[in-house]
Amino acid sequence: MPKTFSDLPKELQLLVWKHALPDPHEIEGAIILFVDFDLSQPRAILPQITEYKDAYHRATTRYNEVHHDDSEEEEEAESLWGFNNTHLMANRRSPVMNLLQACRASRTVALAVFRLDLASSIPEEQIPWWSPADDMVYFAQPDNYIENRAMLYWLSQRREVEQSNLSSLQHIAFRFDHNISTALDPTSFADAGYDNVLYTEDGWLLNFPNLQSLSIFIDPVMALKDGVGERKGKIILHEPEDVKVHGHRGLKPSQIEESITLNFESLVKRGRGKEAPLVECFVVGVKVEEDSTDGRMRDPYQ
């Protein structure tokens, strides 16, 4: 009979470490993503805490400066993340950090789901979760409005050091909502007199230097937003009807694609990227696995 944990078979040790691994959705400030349309395997990038909090403050400050808005969002952010208390977010991440430091086996298990936004000096740990040329990576925006804005601003902010977890990506996707619309097309929204524009920085194409395509998922039945963390299944895509979409100035999918493309082309002209990626809109559904919580298809075309 084993006397210590290290005496257990390696298979049992790995099961224990996997059981200790927290759900990425439970970590505030985690950048949740899904690879190759598979919702059963959420993964997360953990940004530096001070940098991520700063991203929220910058997004809010830029909005308030433009609209002269004395918003109460700062109070909500303080209660949500403890922005003035760095230890609060660090404590929430401690289970992950402990697994990264306990032993080689626990670190391997943790790195299969979590990555820090720092480049590792160990070559095997620099291998991305995706095949850059083949896989689409879907960034799941948080339902919480504040976290949603912070995530998008963090992805767009200019950096002196390349973000190793992003630089290899060639195909990315976001769920269509007001924040992502204004983040990718802020000038058009501001010129049209819209309030609550998310003014991001202009580092989108610099942070994703190999980006070939950006997909916008129009989600009419809330297939991705409603309980995505509890559902297992595959994202399925449909070509959209070219009719007005609620939430993006009443534009049609073809017009949304054109508007965002023009914004990317303006970044290229200003030296903020090499080339504009292909922008496409899709209507999204989810083919749910039989053993998931609701056991049904969440597809607007079914």
Summary of the structure (lengths in Angstrom):
residues: 302
radius of gyration: 20.1
end to end distance: 54.5
largest distance: 72.2
contacts: 879
relative contact order: 0.13
helix: 42%
strand: 15%
